Amino acid sequence: MTTLMTILGIVIFVFGLLFSIAWHELGHLSWAKFFKVRVPQYMVGFGPTIWSRKKGETEYGVKAIPLGGYIRMIGMFPPGADGKVVARSTSPWRSMIEDAREQSYEEILPGDETRLFYTRKPWQRVIIMFFGPFMNLILAVVLFLVVLMGFGVPQAQPTISYVTQCVVASNSSAATSDTCPKGAPESPAAKAGLKSGDTITSFDGVAVTSYDQLQNQIRQHPDDQVTLGVKRGDKSFTVQVTLTKNNLYGIDSNGNPTDQIVHAGFLGIQPIQPTTQLGLGQSLDRMTGIAQQGVHSIVSLPSKIPGLWGAAFEGKKRSLDSPVGVVGVARVGGDVLAMHAPASARIATMLQLLAGLNLSLFLLNMLPLLPLDGGHIAGALWEAVRRQFARLVKRPDPGPFDVAKLMPIAYVVAGIFLCFTVLVMIADVVNPVTLG
């Protein structure tokens, strides 16, 4: 049954990925048609075509490799300086430029002269290119709201779920054992007689309002004697506890664990984590933190390459914040559906995975680099700036900005992305990230 559920989880995730891609391309398609740009093709996936059907002037289809999608708009690039759109140079860089220009004119039909992409106003081109990733952002926000406000999320409370009986490092094998290893010292919580169900109400006289606050206070006071306020049933009392120092996983600014080991204060309790439905304001705050974390993750991608290489080819441990590709996320999707948890928790986790995927698609596509959507947006904005400046200084209109001249850079960027994708895929296969 577990294997069946894992396979089903992978299949569901793949369909979710395909829907996300189709939804992205729908954003481009709808606005391209609105601004009367002719679109010969709308495709989900790359490679050989599995299915297609032509409706009106557009062929709609699905291709074999679900790693992206595209719409083909005619006249993506303006003609060259001589007004031609055919290759005229033996230079490899120049050939890239002219080949790209020629391909964007391959399907022009009589009467299409006024329906070319490059002839649209810069603000119209910005809208066409922006609404692809923006559709992913809309879908991410909707899915996050469904999870946070509908299903709810586990929120740690300063009430004890169970007391850890001894002091063991978080990164040791003994940390996952139900028994204490020989010679391990008794935990401060066990010494103080704390029990499951106790609620910590204060720390050295300061009221405790959240588990995060309590956790930070404990970590900041290694080897200190502190006074804890405790509520047990109808009784309230204080207890003196001498904290100890332990090797623990670090936590980031959002409260998420990292793979960095820190020496910090240790009490020896685990909190209850009831599922709590968040309000709109709390949900927006949580999504802001997730978005900030996503931006940080993309900025730090180059620094993750050595760790990925070590995980893929040197047998090194995969870090907790390691980038994960489509294969890895699909495997996690399978793990989610197969895990021993209520159906609502599994559905919520799957939706959260798809929400994170769509947020990543938005952030990546907004990078101002060709061939990403952000590169075309940057080209249109630069054209608008050039034309406005020429108008202000009363110079002749410089005309469309020739984005085709950036195609050599686009090929380099695409090559880097391809190599990174292959590296992540290999790491996902030989050293996958799994649910903890």
C-alpha positions as CSV (number, residue, x, y, z in Angstrom):
1,M,0.0,0.0,0.0
2,T,2.9,2.4,0.8
3,T,4.4,1.9,-2.6
4,L,1.1,2.5,-4.3
5,M,0.5,5.7,-2.3
6,T,4.0,6.8,-3.2
7,I,3.4,6.3,-6.9
8,L,0.1,8.0,-6.6
9,G,1.7,11.0,-4.9
10,I,4.3,11.3,-7.6
11,V,1.5,11.2,-10.3
12,I,-0.6,13.8,-8.5
13,F,2.4,16.1,-8.2
14,V,3.3,15.7,-11.9
15,F,-0.2,16.7,-12.9
16,G,0.0,19.6,-10.5
17,L,3.3,20.6,-12.2
18,L,1.7,20.4,-15.7
19,F,-1.3,22.5,-14.5
20,S,1.1,25.1,-13.1
21,I,3.0,25.3,-16.4
22,A,-0.3,25.5,-18.4
23,W,-1.5,28.2,-16.1
24,H,1.7,30.1,-16.6
25,E,1.5,30.0,-20.4
26,L,-2.2,30.9,-20.2
27,G,-1.2,34.2,-18.7
28,H,1.1,34.9,-21.7
29,L,-1.5,33.6,-24.2
30,S,-4.5,35.6,-23.0
31,W,-2.7,38.9,-23.0
32,A,-1.0,38.2,-26.3
33,K,-4.3,37.6,-27.9
34,F,-5.8,40.6,-26.2
35,F,-3.2,42.8,-27.8
36,K,-3.7,41.0,-31.1
37,V,-0.4,39.3,-31.4
38,R,-0.7,36.1,-33.4
39,V,0.2,33.0,-31.4
40,P,0.7,29.9,-33.6
41,Q,1.5,27.5,-30.7
42,Y,0.6,27.0,-27.0
43,M,2.6,24.0,-25.7
44,V,3.0,22.4,-22.3
45,G,6.3,20.6,-22.1
46,F,9.2,20.1,-24.5
47,G,10.3,17.5,-27.0
48,P,8.1,15.3,-29.1
49,T,4.4,16.2,-29.2
50,I,2.1,13.7,-27.4
51,W,-1.2,15.4,-28.3
52,S,-2.2,18.6,-30.0
53,R,-5.3,20.2,-31.5
54,K,-5.6,23.3,-33.6
55,K,-8.3,25.8,-32.6
56,G,-8.6,28.9,-34.6
57,E,-5.1,30.2,-35.4
58,T,-3.4,28.4,-32.4
59,E,-2.2,24.9,-32.0
60,Y,-2.7,23.6,-28.4
61,G,-0.7,20.6,-27.3
62,V,1.2,18.6,-24.7
63,K,4.8,17.4,-25.2
64,A,6.7,14.5,-23.7
65,I,9.1,16.3,-21.2
66,P,7.2,18.2,-18.5
67,L,10.0,20.6,-17.6
68,G,8.4,23.8,-18.9
69,G,6.2,25.1,-21.7
70,Y,6.0,28.0,-24.2
71,I,3.8,30.0,-26.5
72,R,5.1,30.9,-29.9
73,M,4.5,34.5,-30.8
74,I,5.4,35.8,-34.2
75,G,7.9,38.6,-34.6
76,M,9.5,38.3,-31.1
77,F,12.5,40.3,-32.4
78,P,12.7,43.3,-34.7
79,P,14.3,43.1,-38.2
80,G,18.1,43.8,-38.4
81,A,19.4,47.2,-39.3
82,D,19.1,46.4,-43.0
83,G,15.5,45.3,-42.6
84,K,16.2,41.7,-43.3
85,V,15.5,38.7,-41.1
86,V,17.9,36.1,-42.6
87,A,21.3,35.0,-41.4
88,R,24.0,37.1,-43.1
89,S,27.2,36.3,-41.1
90,T,29.5,33.3,-40.5
91,S,30.4,34.5,-37.0
92,P,29.0,32.0,-34.5
93,W,27.8,34.8,-32.2
94,R,26.2,36.7,-35.0
95,S,24.6,33.5,-36.3
96,M,22.9,33.0,-33.0
97,I,21.4,36.4,-33.3
98,E,20.2,36.0,-36.8
99,D,19.0,32.5,-36.3
100,A,16.8,33.6,-33.4
101,R,15.5,36.5,-35.5
102,E,14.7,34.2,-38.4
103,Q,12.9,31.7,-36.3
104,S,10.6,34.4,-34.9
105,Y,9.5,35.2,-38.5
106,E,9.1,31.6,-39.8
107,E,5.3,31.5,-39.4
108,I,4.4,35.0,-40.6
109,L,1.4,35.0,-43.0
110,P,0.0,37.7,-45.3
111,G,-1.7,40.3,-43.1
112,D,0.4,39.6,-40.0
113,E,2.6,42.7,-40.5
114,T,0.6,44.5,-37.8
115,R,0.4,41.5,-35.4
116,L,4.1,41.1,-34.6
117,F,5.2,41.0,-30.9
118,Y,7.9,43.6,-31.3
119,T,5.5,46.1,-32.8
120,R,3.4,46.3,-29.6
121,K,4.1,49.2,-27.2
122,P,6.7,48.5,-24.5
123,W,4.0,48.5,-21.7
124,Q,2.0,46.0,-23.7
125,R,5.0,43.7,-24.1
126,V,5.7,44.0,-20.4
127,I,2.1,42.9,-19.6
128,I,2.3,39.9,-22.0
129,M,5.6,38.7,-20.5
130,F,4.8,39.5,-16.9
131,F,1.4,37.7,-16.7
132,G,3.0,34.3,-17.2
133,P,4.9,34.3,-13.9
134,F,2.2,36.5,-12.3
135,M,-0.3,33.6,-12.9
136,N,2.1,31.4,-10.9
137,L,2.1,34.0,-8.1
138,I,-1.7,34.1,-8.0
139,L,-1.9,30.3,-7.8
140,A,0.8,30.2,-5.1
141,V,-1.1,32.8,-3.0
142,V,-4.4,31.0,-3.4
143,L,-2.9,27.6,-2.4
144,F,-1.1,29.1,0.6
145,L,-4.3,30.8,1.8
146,V,-6.2,27.5,1.4
147,V,-3.6,25.7,3.5
148,L,-3.0,28.4,6.1
149,M,-6.7,29.5,6.6
150,G,-8.5,26.3,5.6
151,F,-6.4,23.4,6.7
152,G,-4.3,25.2,9.3
153,V,-0.7,24.7,10.2
154,P,1.0,23.0,13.2
155,Q,2.0,25.7,15.6
156,A,4.3,24.9,18.6
157,Q,2.8,25.9,22.0
158,P,4.7,26.3,25.3
159,T,2.9,23.2,26.5
160,I,5.1,20.0,26.9
161,S,4.3,17.1,24.7
162,Y,7.0,14.9,26.3
163,V,10.1,15.3,28.3
164,T,13.5,14.2,26.9
165,Q,15.0,12.0,29.6
166,C,18.7,12.6,28.8
167,V,21.1,15.0,27.0
168,V,22.2,13.9,23.6
169,A,23.3,15.9,20.6
170,S,20.7,16.6,18.0
171,N,23.0,15.3,15.2
172,S,23.8,12.0,16.9
173,S,22.1,8.7,16.2
174,A,20.9,8.5,19.8
175,A,18.7,11.6,19.2
176,T,16.2,9.4,17.4
177,S,16.3,6.6,20.0
178,D,13.6,6.0,22.6
179,T,16.2,5.0,25.2
180,C,19.1,6.9,26.7
181,P,22.6,5.8,25.8
182,K,24.8,4.6,28.7
183,G,26.4,7.5,30.5
184,A,24.2,10.2,29.1
185,P,23.4,12.8,31.7
186,E,19.8,13.4,32.8
187,S,18.1,16.3,31.1
188,P,17.3,19.5,33.1
189,A,13.6,19.0,32.5
190,A,13.6,15.5,33.9
191,K,15.7,16.6,36.9
192,A,13.2,19.3,37.6
193,G,10.2,16.9,37.5
194,L,8.5,18.6,34.5
195,K,5.8,16.4,32.9
196,S,3.8,16.0,29.8
197,G,0.9,18.5,29.8
198,D,2.8,21.1,31.8
199,T,2.6,24.6,30.3
200,I,5.5,27.0,30.8
201,T,4.0,30.4,31.6
202,S,7.1,32.4,32.5
203,F,10.9,32.4,32.1
204,D,12.8,34.2,34.9
205,G,9.8,36.3,35.6
206,V,9.0,37.2,32.0
207,A,5.7,36.0,30.7
208,V,5.9,33.4,28.0
209,T,3.5,34.0,25.1
210,S,4.8,31.6,22.5
211,Y,7.0,28.5,22.1
212,D,9.4,30.4,19.8
213,Q,10.0,33.0,22.6
214,L,10.6,30.2,25.1
215,Q,12.9,28.3,22.8
216,N,15.1,31.4,22.2
217,Q,15.3,32.2,25.9
218,I,16.4,28.6,26.7
219,R,19.0,28.7,23.9
220,Q,20.4,32.0,25.1
221,H,21.0,30.8,28.7
222,P,23.3,27.7,28.7
223,D,24.5,26.6,32.1
224,D,22.3,29.2,33.8
225,Q,19.9,28.6,36.7
226,V,16.5,30.0,35.8
227,T,13.1,30.1,37.3
228,L,10.2,28.7,35.2
229,G,6.6,29.4,35.9
230,V,4.6,26.2,35.3
231,K,0.8,25.5,35.1
232,R,-0.2,21.9,35.7
233,G,-3.9,21.4,35.6
234,D,-5.5,23.9,38.0
235,K,-2.2,24.4,39.9
236,S,0.4,27.1,39.1
237,F,3.9,27.0,40.6
238,T,7.6,27.9,39.9
239,V,10.5,25.5,39.6
240,Q,14.3,26.2,39.6
241,V,16.0,24.6,36.6
242,T,19.7,24.6,35.8
243,L,20.0,24.5,32.0
244,T,22.8,22.7,30.3
245,K,24.7,23.2,27.0
246,N,24.0,20.9,24.1
247,N,24.8,20.5,20.3
248,L,21.6,21.5,18.6
249,Y,20.4,22.3,15.1
250,G,20.3,26.0,14.5
251,I,17.1,27.9,13.5
252,D,16.8,30.6,11.0
253,S,14.9,33.9,11.3
254,N,11.7,32.1,10.2
255,G,12.0,29.5,12.9
256,N,13.0,26.7,10.5
257,P,15.8,24.3,11.4
258,T,19.1,24.5,9.5
259,D,21.8,21.9,9.2
260,Q,24.2,24.1,11.1
261,I,25.1,22.8,14.6
262,V,25.2,25.3,17.4
263,H,26.1,25.1,21.1
264,A,23.1,26.4,23.0
265,G,21.1,26.1,26.1
266,F,19.1,22.9,26.5
267,L,16.1,22.1,28.7
268,G,14.9,18.8,27.2
269,I,11.2,19.3,26.3
270,Q,9.2,18.9,23.1
271,P,6.2,21.1,22.6
272,I,2.7,20.2,21.5
273,Q,2.0,21.3,17.9
274,P,-1.8,21.6,17.4
275,T,-3.0,22.5,14.0
276,T,-4.2,26.1,14.0
277,Q,-6.1,27.9,11.3
278,L,-4.6,31.3,10.7
279,G,-6.4,34.6,10.0
280,L,-5.9,36.6,6.9
281,G,-3.4,38.9,8.5
282,Q,-1.4,36.0,10.0
283,S,-1.5,34.2,6.7
284,L,-0.2,37.2,4.8
285,D,2.6,37.6,7.4
286,R,3.5,34.0,7.0
287,M,3.5,34.2,3.2
288,T,5.7,37.3,3.3
289,G,8.3,35.3,5.3
290,I,8.1,32.5,2.8
291,A,8.6,34.9,-0.1
292,Q,11.6,36.4,1.6
293,Q,13.0,33.0,2.2
294,G,12.4,32.2,-1.5
295,V,14.3,35.3,-2.6
296,H,17.2,34.4,-0.3
297,S,17.2,30.8,-1.6
298,I,17.5,32.0,-5.3
299,V,20.2,34.6,-4.5
300,S,22.2,31.9,-2.7
301,L,21.9,29.2,-5.4
302,P,25.5,29.6,-6.7
303,S,26.8,28.9,-3.2
304,K,24.9,25.6,-3.1
305,I,26.7,24.1,-6.1
306,P,29.7,22.7,-4.2
307,G,27.3,21.0,-1.7
308,L,25.2,19.6,-4.6
309,W,28.3,18.3,-6.3
310,G,29.4,16.6,-3.1
311,A,26.0,15.0,-2.5
312,A,25.8,13.8,-6.1
313,F,29.3,12.5,-6.7
314,E,31.2,12.3,-3.4
315,G,28.6,10.7,-1.1
316,K,28.4,13.6,1.2
317,K,25.3,14.4,3.3
318,R,22.6,16.4,1.5
319,S,22.1,19.6,3.4
320,L,18.6,20.6,4.7
321,D,18.6,23.7,2.5
322,S,19.8,22.0,-0.6
323,P,18.0,23.0,-3.8
324,V,15.6,20.4,-5.0
325,G,14.5,19.8,-8.6
326,V,11.4,18.5,-10.2
327,V,12.5,14.9,-9.6
328,G,13.2,15.6,-6.0
329,V,10.0,17.4,-5.3
330,A,8.0,14.7,-7.0
331,R,9.6,12.1,-4.7
332,V,8.8,14.2,-1.7
333,G,5.2,14.4,-3.1
334,G,5.2,10.6,-3.1
335,D,6.5,10.5,0.5
336,V,3.8,13.0,1.5
337,L,0.9,10.8,0.3
338,A,2.5,7.7,1.8
339,M,3.2,9.1,5.2
340,H,1.3,8.0,8.3
341,A,-0.8,11.1,8.9
342,P,-4.4,12.2,8.6
343,A,-5.6,12.6,5.0
344,S,-6.2,16.4,5.7
345,A,-2.5,16.8,6.7
346,R,-1.3,14.9,3.6
347,I,-3.5,17.0,1.3
348,A,-2.4,20.3,3.0
349,T,1.3,19.3,2.6
350,M,0.8,18.4,-1.0
351,L,-0.9,21.8,-1.7
352,Q,1.9,23.6,0.2
353,L,4.5,21.8,-2.1
354,L,2.6,23.0,-5.2
355,A,2.3,26.5,-3.7
356,G,6.1,26.6,-3.1
357,L,6.7,25.4,-6.6
358,N,4.6,28.1,-8.1
359,L,6.3,30.8,-6.0
360,S,9.7,29.5,-7.2
361,L,8.5,29.7,-10.8
362,F,7.5,33.3,-10.3
363,L,10.7,34.3,-8.6
364,L,13.0,32.5,-11.1
365,N,11.1,33.9,-14.2
366,M,11.4,37.5,-12.9
367,L,15.2,37.4,-13.0
368,P,16.1,40.0,-15.7
369,L,18.0,37.4,-17.8
370,L,17.1,36.0,-21.2
371,P,15.6,33.5,-22.1
372,L,13.5,34.0,-18.9
373,D,10.4,36.2,-19.0
374,G,12.3,38.8,-16.9
375,G,14.8,39.3,-19.7
376,H,12.1,40.2,-22.2
377,I,10.5,42.5,-19.6
378,A,13.9,44.2,-19.0
379,G,14.3,44.7,-22.8
380,A,10.9,46.3,-23.1
381,L,11.5,48.6,-20.1
382,W,14.9,49.7,-21.5
383,E,13.3,50.4,-24.9
384,A,10.7,52.6,-23.1
385,V,13.5,54.5,-21.2
386,R,15.5,55.1,-24.5
387,R,12.4,56.4,-26.3
388,Q,11.4,58.6,-23.5
389,F,14.9,60.1,-23.2
390,A,15.1,60.7,-26.9
391,R,11.7,62.5,-26.7
392,L,12.9,64.7,-23.9
393,V,16.1,65.7,-25.6
394,K,14.3,66.0,-28.9
395,R,16.3,63.3,-30.7
396,P,15.0,60.9,-33.3
397,D,13.1,57.9,-32.0
398,P,15.8,55.1,-31.6
399,G,13.2,52.5,-32.5
400,P,12.7,49.1,-30.9
401,F,15.4,47.7,-28.7
402,D,16.9,44.7,-30.5
403,V,16.6,41.9,-27.9
404,A,18.0,39.4,-30.4
405,K,21.4,40.9,-29.9
406,L,21.4,39.5,-26.4
407,M,20.8,35.9,-27.7
408,P,24.5,34.8,-27.2
409,I,24.1,35.8,-23.5
410,A,20.7,33.9,-23.5
411,Y,22.4,30.8,-24.7
412,V,25.1,31.0,-22.0
413,V,22.4,31.5,-19.3
414,A,20.3,28.6,-20.7
415,G,23.5,26.5,-20.7
416,I,24.2,27.3,-17.0
417,F,20.6,26.6,-16.1
418,L,20.7,23.3,-17.9
419,C,23.9,22.2,-16.2
420,F,22.5,23.2,-12.8
421,T,19.2,21.3,-13.5
422,V,21.2,18.2,-14.5
423,L,23.3,18.4,-11.3
424,V,20.2,18.8,-9.1
425,M,18.5,15.9,-10.9
426,I,21.5,13.6,-10.3
427,A,21.6,14.6,-6.6
428,D,17.8,14.0,-6.4
429,V,18.3,10.5,-7.8
430,V,21.4,9.3,-5.9
431,N,21.1,11.3,-2.7
432,P,17.5,12.5,-2.4
433,V,15.9,14.8,0.1
434,T,13.4,12.9,2.2
435,L,10.8,13.9,4.7
436,G,12.1,14.0,8.3
